[in-house]
Every structure is written in C-alpha cells, then in structure tokens.
Amino acid sequence: MIVFRLICPDEHDFEGWFRSSADYDRQRKARRVLCPVCGSAKVKKGVMAPRINSGVAAEADRQQAASPGAAEVMGMLRDLRAHIEKHAENVGENLPEEARRIHYGEAKERPIYGQASADDRAELADEGIDVVAIPWVPRHDA
Ligand SMILES: [Zn+2]
C-alpha cells in the first residue's frame, strides 16, 4: 500500500491509500478519487518531503503485499520514517524555502525533509518542485 496526501481545488487536504502509484493514476483518471469534503475529482498530490521520495516511494511500492494489515502498514511507515531520518537532512519548517533553494540551484542538492503547510505544498507543486507528503508515524521507541 502507498499513501498519498491529496488536495482538491478547494484545498481540502486528505489522505488516499492506493496499491501503487500506477493504481492512483488509474483511479484518478477514472475520476474515482474524490475529495471526502466536497466530492471534487480534481485532486492532486500534495507535497511534503522533497527529493528523497522517488526512491523511497518506489521502495514502498516494491514492498507492498497484496493487502497488508494496518499493523504492517504502520511498520512500513515506521521503516520509511527511519529511512528518511537516516538519509535526509531535517530542515524543519524551512522546508519550502530550502526546497526552492535546491530547485533553483542556490543550495547543494541533497535529500531533505520537514514540514510544509497545504498552501506551501500547492505552491511548490505549481513551481514544479518534486515533493511528496507522507504520514509521519510515531517511532518504534516512541
Ligand atoms: Zn474538497
């Protein structure tokens, strides 16, 4: 399973669970991905942790079982969090700014993660900055 943070034109922010990225694309094209608040089918992916994600998301795709239980999903999300914390730099609330600096070549290209509001994420997406939102679950030891 893979989780996308999705956003509709009215900026309702919600999570969608899909078997894979391709499954999301298919369902979205068929207008079956609907905003739970207003019912709009014009949803797009929200964004959060830039740069790390094509790799990380691909990994999550490969690891997906036919239909993992909630505990397995939580385990995968914990592993994902650990992976990100190990390999990426936490820029916290500077995420949108730092993502732009990297995108426009003003800062060294590297994996980063942090927090971004729905507005920030929409703006980054409009600028073509490749970022993905993931659910940030508690750690194993939390
Ligand atoms: Zn909506």
Backbone and ligand atoms as CSV (ligand in chain L), in Angstrom:
chain,resi,resn,atom,element,x,y,z
A,1,MET,N,N,0.844,-1.190,0.000
A,1,MET,CA,C,0.000,0.000,0.000
A,1,MET,C,C,0.882,1.243,0.000
A,2,ILE,N,N,0.351,2.290,-0.567
A,2,ILE,CA,C,1.088,3.544,-0.593
A,2,ILE,C,C,0.085,4.643,-0.252
A,3,VAL,N,N,0.520,5.609,0.514
A,3,VAL,CA,C,-0.371,6.682,0.939
A,3,VAL,C,C,0.048,7.964,0.268
A,4,PHE,N,N,-0.913,8.645,-0.324
A,4,PHE,CA,C,-0.623,9.970,-0.846
A,4,PHE,C,C,-1.426,10.986,-0.074
A,5,ARG,N,N,-0.808,12.099,0.232
A,5,ARG,CA,C,-1.573,13.225,0.745
A,5,ARG,C,C,-2.112,13.959,-0.467
A,6,LEU,N,N,-3.428,14.090,-0.508
A,6,LEU,CA,C,-4.069,14.647,-1.697
A,6,LEU,C,C,-4.729,15.978,-1.343
A,7,ILE,N,N,-4.899,16.779,-2.364
A,7,ILE,CA,C,-5.511,18.086,-2.136
A,7,ILE,C,C,-6.442,18.390,-3.302
A,8,CYS,N,N,-7.619,18.963,-3.000
A,8,CYS,CA,C,-8.590,19.290,-4.045
A,8,CYS,C,C,-8.470,20.781,-4.357
A,9,PRO,N,N,-9.187,21.274,-5.386
A,9,PRO,CA,C,-9.044,22.698,-5.749
A,9,PRO,C,C,-9.457,23.639,-4.608
A,10,ASP,N,N,-10.297,23.165,-3.692
A,10,ASP,CA,C,-10.680,23.996,-2.551
A,10,ASP,C,C,-9.721,23.828,-1.374
A,11,GLU,N,N,-8.611,23.159,-1.625
A,11,GLU,CA,C,-7.577,22.971,-0.609
A,11,GLU,C,C,-8.009,22.123,0.560
A,12,HIS,N,N,-8.975,21.232,0.338
A,12,HIS,CA,C,-9.225,20.212,1.344
A,12,HIS,C,C,-8.107,19.185,1.216
A,13,ASP,N,N,-7.564,18.866,2.334
A,13,ASP,CA,C,-6.355,18.078,2.382
A,13,ASP,C,C,-6.736,16.703,2.948
A,14,PHE,N,N,-6.466,15.637,2.238
A,14,PHE,CA,C,-6.831,14.321,2.775
A,14,PHE,C,C,-5.847,13.268,2.299
A,15,GLU,N,N,-5.941,12.084,2.911
A,15,GLU,CA,C,-5.029,11.006,2.549
A,15,GLU,C,C,-5.744,9.963,1.717
A,16,GLY,N,N,-5.081,9.471,0.709
A,16,GLY,CA,C,-5.630,8.391,-0.107
A,16,GLY,C,C,-4.674,7.209,-0.090
A,17,TRP,N,N,-5.245,6.032,0.047
A,17,TRP,CA,C,-4.441,4.800,0.070
A,17,TRP,C,C,-4.612,4.064,-1.247
A,18,PHE,N,N,-3.487,3.677,-1.821
A,18,PHE,CA,C,-3.538,3.005,-3.117
A,18,PHE,C,C,-2.581,1.827,-3.114
A,19,ARG,N,N,-2.851,0.883,-4.012
A,19,ARG,CA,C,-1.968,-0.279,-4.107
A,19,ARG,C,C,-0.608,0.133,-4.641
A,20,SER,N,N,-0.598,1.144,-5.480
A,20,SER,CA,C,0.660,1.588,-6.068
A,20,SER,C,C,0.424,2.962,-6.672
A,21,SER,N,N,1.504,3.565,-7.087
A,21,SER,CA,C,1.417,4.854,-7.736
A,21,SER,C,C,0.597,4.746,-9.028
A,22,ALA,N,N,0.776,3.660,-9.767
A,22,ALA,CA,C,0.038,3.454,-11.012
A,22,ALA,C,C,-1.455,3.305,-10.735
A,23,ASP,N,N,-1.767,2.647,-9.621
A,23,ASP,CA,C,-3.162,2.473,-9.234
A,23,ASP,C,C,-3.801,3.830,-8.954
A,24,TYR,N,N,-3.043,4.693,-8.278
A,24,TYR,CA,C,-3.535,6.059,-8.038
A,24,TYR,C,C,-3.827,6.754,-9.368
A,25,ASP,N,N,-2.881,6.672,-10.302
A,25,ASP,CA,C,-3.070,7.334,-11.605
A,25,ASP,C,C,-4.326,6.822,-12.309
A,26,ARG,N,N,-4.491,5.500,-12.279
A,26,ARG,CA,C,-5.659,4.902,-12.928
A,26,ARG,C,C,-6.951,5.401,-12.292
A,27,GLN,N,N,-7.005,5.334,-10.955
A,27,GLN,CA,C,-8.240,5.726,-10.261
A,27,GLN,C,C,-8.532,7.203,-10.449
A,28,ARG,N,N,-7.458,7.998,-10.506
A,28,ARG,CA,C,-7.649,9.434,-10.654
A,28,ARG,C,C,-8.192,9.731,-12.054
A,29,LYS,N,N,-7.629,9.068,-13.070
A,29,LYS,CA,C,-8.107,9.266,-14.437
A,29,LYS,C,C,-9.565,8.865,-14.570
A,30,ALA,N,N,-9.942,7.794,-13.851
A,30,ALA,CA,C,-11.335,7.330,-13.890
A,30,ALA,C,C,-12.231,8.186,-13.000
A,31,ARG,N,N,-11.677,9.254,-12.441
A,31,ARG,CA,C,-12.383,10.164,-11.539
A,31,ARG,C,C,-12.998,9.429,-10.361
A,32,ARG,N,N,-12.257,8.447,-9.854
A,32,ARG,CA,C,-12.746,7.708,-8.699
A,32,ARG,C,C,-12.054,8.140,-7.419
A,33,VAL,N,N,-11.133,9.086,-7.532
A,33,VAL,CA,C,-10.506,9.637,-6.333
A,33,VAL,C,C,-11.214,10.955,-6.030
A,34,LEU,N,N,-12.040,10.941,-4.996
A,34,LEU,CA,C,-12.878,12.099,-4.721
A,34,LEU,C,C,-12.516,12.733,-3.384
A,35,CYS,N,N,-12.598,14.043,-3.348
A,35,CYS,CA,C,-12.405,14.751,-2.085
A,35,CYS,C,C,-13.545,14.358,-1.141
A,36,PRO,N,N,-13.211,13.903,0.088
A,36,PRO,CA,C,-14.268,13.482,1.008
A,36,PRO,C,C,-15.104,14.663,1.518
A,37,VAL,N,N,-14.607,15.873,1.367
A,37,VAL,CA,C,-15.337,17.034,1.876
A,37,VAL,C,C,-16.299,17.565,0.818
A,38,CYS,N,N,-15.810,17.830,-0.401
A,38,CYS,CA,C,-16.666,18.466,-1.404
A,38,CYS,C,C,-16.959,17.552,-2.596
A,39,GLY,N,N,-16.345,16.380,-2.641
A,39,GLY,CA,C,-16.648,15.439,-3.713
A,39,GLY,C,C,-15.956,15.730,-5.037
A,40,SER,N,N,-15.045,16.718,-5.063
A,40,SER,CA,C,-14.350,17.039,-6.308
A,40,SER,C,C,-13.437,15.885,-6.736
A,41,ALA,N,N,-13.398,15.637,-8.045
A,41,ALA,CA,C,-12.491,14.609,-8.565
A,41,ALA,C,C,-11.189,15.236,-9.069
A,42,LYS,N,N,-11.081,16.565,-8.953
A,42,LYS,CA,C,-9.876,17.238,-9.445
A,42,LYS,C,C,-8.801,17.283,-8.376
A,43,VAL,N,N,-8.479,16.133,-7.836
A,43,VAL,CA,C,-7.492,16.108,-6.766
A,43,VAL,C,C,-6.094,16.015,-7.352
A,44,LYS,N,N,-5.138,16.527,-6.594
A,44,LYS,CA,C,-3.753,16.302,-6.984
A,44,LYS,C,C,-2.945,15.963,-5.756
A,45,LYS,N,N,-1.771,15.442,-5.998
A,45,LYS,CA,C,-0.932,15.044,-4.885
A,45,LYS,C,C,-0.407,16.263,-4.153
A,46,GLY,N,N,-0.510,16.243,-2.858
A,46,GLY,CA,C,0.126,17.261,-2.043
A,46,GLY,C,C,1.604,16.933,-1.939
A,47,VAL,N,N,2.314,17.757,-1.218
A,47,VAL,CA,C,3.747,17.562,-1.170
A,47,VAL,C,C,4.262,17.720,0.239
A,48,MET,N,N,5.365,17.136,0.534
A,48,MET,CA,C,5.967,17.400,1.816
A,48,MET,C,C,7.466,17.197,1.803
A,49,ALA,N,N,7.936,15.989,1.723
A,49,ALA,CA,C,9.366,15.791,1.861
A,49,ALA,C,C,10.002,15.711,0.484
A,50,PRO,N,N,10.712,16.742,0.048
A,50,PRO,CA,C,11.222,16.773,-1.317
A,50,PRO,C,C,12.398,15.830,-1.534
A,51,ARG,N,N,12.557,15.438,-2.759
A,51,ARG,CA,C,13.818,14.837,-3.224
A,51,ARG,C,C,14.042,13.401,-2.843
A,52,ILE,N,N,13.787,13.028,-1.614
A,52,ILE,CA,C,14.017,11.651,-1.223
A,52,ILE,C,C,13.037,10.716,-1.879
A,53,ASN,N,N,11.918,11.290,-2.372
A,53,ASN,CA,C,10.758,10.439,-2.442
A,53,ASN,C,C,10.664,9.518,-3.616
A,54,SER,N,N,11.198,9.904,-4.771
A,54,SER,CA,C,11.006,8.957,-5.846
A,54,SER,C,C,11.589,7.619,-5.416
A,55,GLY,N,N,12.763,7.639,-4.838
A,55,GLY,CA,C,13.392,6.403,-4.379
A,55,GLY,C,C,12.599,5.724,-3.284
A,56,VAL,N,N,12.229,6.488,-2.300
A,56,VAL,CA,C,11.532,5.903,-1.160
A,56,VAL,C,C,10.179,5.348,-1.583
A,57,ALA,N,N,9.470,6.112,-2.401
A,57,ALA,CA,C,8.141,5.664,-2.811
A,57,ALA,C,C,8.248,4.388,-3.643
A,58,ALA,N,N,9.269,4.339,-4.495
A,58,ALA,CA,C,9.438,3.153,-5.311
A,58,ALA,C,C,9.687,1.941,-4.430
A,59,GLU,N,N,10.454,2.156,-3.379
A,59,GLU,CA,C,10.735,1.071,-2.461
A,59,GLU,C,C,9.442,0.580,-1.799
A,60,ALA,N,N,8.616,1.530,-1.369
A,60,ALA,CA,C,7.359,1.173,-0.717
A,60,ALA,C,C,6.494,0.375,-1.685
A,61,ASP,N,N,6.514,0.766,-2.969
A,61,ASP,CA,C,5.749,0.037,-3.972
A,61,ASP,C,C,6.195,-1.413,-4.059
A,62,ARG,N,N,7.495,-1.580,-4.108
A,62,ARG,CA,C,8.004,-2.926,-4.265
A,62,ARG,C,C,7.664,-3.795,-3.072
A,63,GLN,N,N,7.676,-3.184,-1.897
A,63,GLN,CA,C,7.462,-3.962,-0.685
A,63,GLN,C,C,6.004,-4.290,-0.450
A,64,GLN,N,N,5.112,-3.663,-1.182
A,64,GLN,CA,C,3.716,-3.855,-0.843
A,64,GLN,C,C,3.280,-5.295,-1.027
A,65,ALA,N,N,2.583,-5.816,-0.058
A,65,ALA,CA,C,1.987,-7.136,-0.168
A,65,ALA,C,C,0.621,-6.951,-0.820
A,66,ALA,N,N,-0.074,-8.056,-1.088
A,66,ALA,CA,C,-1.369,-7.959,-1.751
A,66,ALA,C,C,-2.301,-7.073,-0.937
A,67,SER,N,N,-2.423,-7.335,0.338
A,67,SER,CA,C,-3.212,-6.434,1.152
A,67,SER,C,C,-2.766,-6.508,2.608
A,68,PRO,N,N,-1.777,-5.728,2.916
A,68,PRO,CA,C,-1.207,-5.766,4.259
A,68,PRO,C,C,-2.202,-5.236,5.283
A,69,GLY,N,N,-2.136,-5.767,6.483
A,69,GLY,CA,C,-2.981,-5.262,7.555
A,69,GLY,C,C,-2.478,-3.929,8.053
A,70,ALA,N,N,-3.258,-3.308,8.907
A,70,ALA,CA,C,-2.898,-1.985,9.420
A,70,ALA,C,C,-1.558,-2.010,10.140
A,71,ALA,N,N,-1.307,-3.083,10.878
A,71,ALA,CA,C,-0.055,-3.154,11.641
A,71,ALA,C,C,1.137,-3.188,10.694
A,72,GLU,N,N,0.990,-3.922,9.590
A,72,GLU,CA,C,2.086,-3.978,8.615
A,72,GLU,C,C,2.307,-2.616,7.964
A,73,VAL,N,N,1.207,-1.955,7.666
A,73,VAL,CA,C,1.327,-0.625,7.065
A,73,VAL,C,C,2.051,0.306,8.026
A,74,MET,N,N,1.650,0.270,9.291
A,74,MET,CA,C,2.318,1.114,10.288
A,74,MET,C,C,3.805,0.777,10.355
A,75,GLY,N,N,4.106,-0.517,10.281
A,75,GLY,CA,C,5.506,-0.930,10.318
A,75,GLY,C,C,6.275,-0.369,9.136
A,76,MET,N,N,5.652,-0.419,7.956
A,76,MET,CA,C,6.309,0.110,6.762
A,76,MET,C,C,6.516,1.615,6.883
A,77,LEU,N,N,5.518,2.283,7.451
A,77,LEU,CA,C,5.637,3.733,7.593
A,77,LEU,C,C,6.730,4.082,8.608
A,78,ARG,N,N,6.847,3.262,9.646
A,78,ARG,CA,C,7.932,3.499,10.615
A,78,ARG,C,C,9.292,3.304,9.948
A,79,ASP,N,N,9.377,2.248,9.136
A,79,ASP,CA,C,10.637,1.993,8.431
A,79,ASP,C,C,10.958,3.157,7.492
A,80,LEU,N,N,9.913,3.648,6.831
A,80,LEU,CA,C,10.076,4.775,5.914
A,80,LEU,C,C,10.593,5.991,6.680
A,81,ARG,N,N,9.987,6.258,7.838
A,81,ARG,CA,C,10.433,7.393,8.648
A,81,ARG,C,C,11.895,7.222,9.053
A,82,ALA,N,N,12.251,5.997,9.499
A,82,ALA,CA,C,13.625,5.751,9.926
A,82,ALA,C,C,14.590,5.965,8.758
A,83,HIS,N,N,14.172,5.495,7.583
A,83,HIS,CA,C,14.992,5.631,6.376
A,83,HIS,C,C,15.220,7.114,6.067
A,84,ILE,N,N,14.161,7.891,6.123
A,84,ILE,CA,C,14.266,9.314,5.826
A,84,ILE,C,C,15.153,10.005,6.854
A,85,GLU,N,N,14.946,9.666,8.129
A,85,GLU,CA,C,15.739,10.323,9.177
A,85,GLU,C,C,17.221,9.992,9.041
A,86,LYS,N,N,17.491,8.798,8.532
A,86,LYS,CA,C,18.877,8.382,8.395
A,86,LYS,C,C,19.549,9.049,7.193
A,87,HIS,N,N,18.788,9.204,6.107
A,87,HIS,CA,C,19.411,9.612,4.848
A,87,HIS,C,C,19.178,11.056,4.444
A,88,ALA,N,N,18.243,11.723,5.115
A,88,ALA,CA,C,17.912,13.081,4.686
A,88,ALA,C,C,18.147,14.061,5.832
A,89,GLU,N,N,18.291,15.301,5.460
A,89,GLU,CA,C,18.534,16.347,6.453
A,89,GLU,C,C,17.207,16.982,6.866
A,90,ASN,N,N,16.999,17.081,8.174
A,90,ASN,CA,C,15.765,17.696,8.667
A,90,ASN,C,C,15.906,19.212,8.630
A,91,VAL,N,N,15.149,19.860,7.753
A,91,VAL,CA,C,15.200,21.313,7.670
A,91,VAL,C,C,13.969,21.945,8.335
A,92,GLY,N,N,13.141,21.100,8.965
A,92,GLY,CA,C,12.006,21.585,9.744
A,92,GLY,C,C,11.085,22.480,8.938
A,93,GLU,N,N,10.742,23.604,9.543
A,93,GLU,CA,C,9.781,24.496,8.893
A,93,GLU,C,C,10.384,25.279,7.726
A,94,ASN,N,N,11.689,25.175,7.543
A,94,ASN,CA,C,12.309,25.822,6.374
A,94,ASN,C,C,12.160,24.995,5.103
A,95,LEU,N,N,11.394,23.920,5.201
A,95,LEU,CA,C,11.309,23.022,4.053
A,95,LEU,C,C,10.955,23.724,2.732
A,96,PRO,N,N,9.882,24.520,2.690
A,96,PRO,CA,C,9.541,25.124,1.388
A,96,PRO,C,C,10.676,25.993,0.842
A,97,GLU,N,N,11.288,26.775,1.720
A,97,GLU,CA,C,12.370,27.671,1.296
A,97,GLU,C,C,13.584,26.869,0.816
A,98,GLU,N,N,13.936,25.856,1.580
A,98,GLU,CA,C,15.115,25.057,1.237
A,98,GLU,C,C,14.863,24.254,-0.053
A,99,ALA,N,N,13.646,23.759,-0.195
A,99,ALA,CA,C,13.314,23.014,-1.420
A,99,ALA,C,C,13.466,23.918,-2.644
A,100,ARG,N,N,13.043,25.175,-2.492
A,100,ARG,CA,C,13.203,26.132,-3.606
A,100,ARG,C,C,14.671,26.419,-3.876
A,101,ARG,N,N,15.448,26.630,-2.793
A,101,ARG,CA,C,16.873,26.941,-2.998
A,101,ARG,C,C,17.561,25.810,-3.747
A,102,ILE,N,N,17.216,24.568,-3.393
A,102,ILE,CA,C,17.820,23.424,-4.078
A,102,ILE,C,C,17.334,23.386,-5.532
A,103,HIS,N,N,16.032,23.588,-5.688
A,103,HIS,CA,C,15.439,23.527,-7.029
A,103,HIS,C,C,16.089,24.556,-7.956
A,104,TYR,N,N,16.344,25.754,-7.447
A,104,TYR,CA,C,16.886,26.815,-8.287
A,104,TYR,C,C,18.416,26.886,-8.232
A,105,GLY,N,N,19.024,25.841,-7.648
A,105,GLY,CA,C,20.477,25.737,-7.676
A,105,GLY,C,C,21.202,26.659,-6.719
A,106,GLU,N,N,20.487,27.200,-5.719
A,106,GLU,CA,C,21.137,28.100,-4.758
A,106,GLU,C,C,21.685,27.352,-3.556
A,107,ALA,N,N,21.293,26.108,-3.422
A,107,ALA,CA,C,21.804,25.296,-2.319
A,107,ALA,C,C,22.201,23.938,-2.876
A,108,LYS,N,N,23.071,23.257,-2.151
A,108,LYS,CA,C,23.561,21.961,-2.592
A,108,LYS,C,C,22.402,20.966,-2.691
A,109,GLU,N,N,22.382,20.218,-3.769
A,109,GLU,CA,C,21.332,19.218,-3.940
A,109,GLU,C,C,21.544,18.071,-2.967
A,110,ARG,N,N,20.529,17.798,-2.166
A,110,ARG,CA,C,20.634,16.736,-1.171
A,110,ARG,C,C,19.226,16.366,-0.722
A,111,PRO,N,N,19.090,15.183,-0.136
A,111,PRO,CA,C,17.762,14.828,0.365
A,111,PRO,C,C,17.425,15.639,1.623
A,112,ILE,N,N,16.236,16.210,1.645
A,112,ILE,CA,C,15.794,16.948,2.822
A,112,ILE,C,C,14.362,16.547,3.158
A,113,TYR,N,N,13.994,16.825,4.415
A,113,TYR,CA,C,12.599,16.634,4.791
A,113,TYR,C,C,12.223,17.658,5.848
A,114,GLY,N,N,10.929,17.824,6.078
A,114,GLY,CA,C,10.484,18.793,7.060
A,114,GLY,C,C,8.989,18.989,6.930
A,115,GLN,N,N,8.522,20.098,7.467
A,115,GLN,CA,C,7.080,20.350,7.430
A,115,GLN,C,C,6.742,21.440,6.413
A,116,ALA,N,N,5.565,21.286,5.816
A,116,ALA,CA,C,5.070,22.313,4.913
A,116,ALA,C,C,3.548,22.355,5.036
A,117,SER,N,N,3.004,23.540,4.964
A,117,SER,CA,C,1.542,23.673,5.020
A,117,SER,C,C,0.941,23.275,3.675
A,118,ALA,N,N,-0.364,23.100,3.667
A,118,ALA,CA,C,-1.046,22.763,2.408
A,118,ALA,C,C,-0.793,23.845,1.358
A,119,ASP,N,N,-0.805,25.107,1.782
A,119,ASP,CA,C,-0.542,26.207,0.844
A,119,ASP,C,C,0.867,26.112,0.267
A,120,ASP,N,N,1.843,25.906,1.159
A,120,ASP,CA,C,3.232,25.785,0.703
A,120,ASP,C,C,3.362,24.654,-0.309
A,121,ARG,N,N,2.713,23.541,0.010
A,121,ARG,CA,C,2.845,22.372,-0.854
A,121,ARG,C,C,2.245,22.654,-2.226
A,122,ALA,N,N,1.099,23.335,-2.239
A,122,ALA,CA,C,0.463,23.650,-3.521
A,122,ALA,C,C,1.354,24.579,-4.337
A,123,GLU,N,N,1.956,25.564,-3.666
A,123,GLU,CA,C,2.837,26.497,-4.383
A,123,GLU,C,C,4.062,25.781,-4.948
A,124,LEU,N,N,4.648,24.904,-4.147
A,124,LEU,CA,C,5.820,24.162,-4.627
A,124,LEU,C,C,5.434,23.330,-5.850
A,125,ALA,N,N,4.287,22.665,-5.761
A,125,ALA,CA,C,3.843,21.834,-6.887
A,125,ALA,C,C,3.663,22.698,-8.134
A,126,ASP,N,N,3.104,23.891,-7.959
A,126,ASP,CA,C,2.923,24.803,-9.094
A,126,ASP,C,C,4.257,25.185,-9.721
A,127,GLU,N,N,5.306,25.268,-8.893
A,127,GLU,CA,C,6.621,25.617,-9.412
A,127,GLU,C,C,7.349,24.401,-9.985
A,128,GLY,N,N,6.690,23.255,-9.925
A,128,GLY,CA,C,7.292,22.053,-10.491
A,128,GLY,C,C,8.339,21.422,-9.596
A,129,ILE,N,N,8.253,21.705,-8.301
A,129,ILE,CA,C,9.208,21.123,-7.370
A,129,ILE,C,C,8.656,19.793,-6.875
A,130,ASP,N,N,9.500,18.779,-7.037
A,130,ASP,CA,C,9.066,17.405,-6.842
A,130,ASP,C,C,9.082,17.037,-5.365
A,131,VAL,N,N,7.927,17.026,-4.755
A,131,VAL,CA,C,7.846,16.735,-3.317
A,131,VAL,C,C,6.663,15.819,-3.058
A,132,VAL,N,N,6.743,15.055,-2.007
A,132,VAL,CA,C,5.713,14.074,-1.688
A,132,VAL,C,C,5.396,14.150,-0.203
A,133,ALA,N,N,4.138,14.079,0.153
A,133,ALA,CA,C,3.735,14.056,1.551
A,133,ALA,C,C,3.646,12.614,2.024
A,134,ILE,N,N,4.156,12.369,3.190
A,134,ILE,CA,C,3.993,11.037,3.768
A,134,ILE,C,C,3.464,11.183,5.191
A,135,PRO,N,N,2.702,10.184,5.641
A,135,PRO,CA,C,2.238,10.242,7.040
A,135,PRO,C,C,3.425,9.995,7.970
A,136,TRP,N,N,3.550,10.854,8.945
A,136,TRP,CA,C,4.713,10.784,9.838
A,136,TRP,C,C,4.284,10.070,11.110
A,137,VAL,N,N,4.535,8.786,11.150
A,137,VAL,CA,C,4.057,7.961,12.273
A,137,VAL,C,C,5.041,8.016,13.437
A,138,PRO,N,N,4.573,7.698,14.648
A,138,PRO,CA,C,5.497,7.655,15.784
A,138,PRO,C,C,6.570,6.607,15.559
A,139,ARG,N,N,7.722,6.854,16.146
A,139,ARG,CA,C,8.811,5.887,16.023
A,139,ARG,C,C,8.505,4.605,16.793
A,140,HIS,N,N,9.299,3.562,16.523
A,140,HIS,CA,C,9.171,2.316,17.263
A,140,HIS,C,C,9.319,2.546,18.760
A,141,ASP,N,N,10.252,3.405,19.117
A,141,ASP,CA,C,10.584,3.575,20.535
A,141,ASP,C,C,9.801,4.718,21.175
A,142,ALA,N,N,8.845,5.295,20.435
A,142,ALA,CA,C,8.121,6.431,20.997
A,142,ALA,C,C,7.040,5.950,21.971
L,1,ZN,ZN,ZN,-12.607,19.424,-1.471
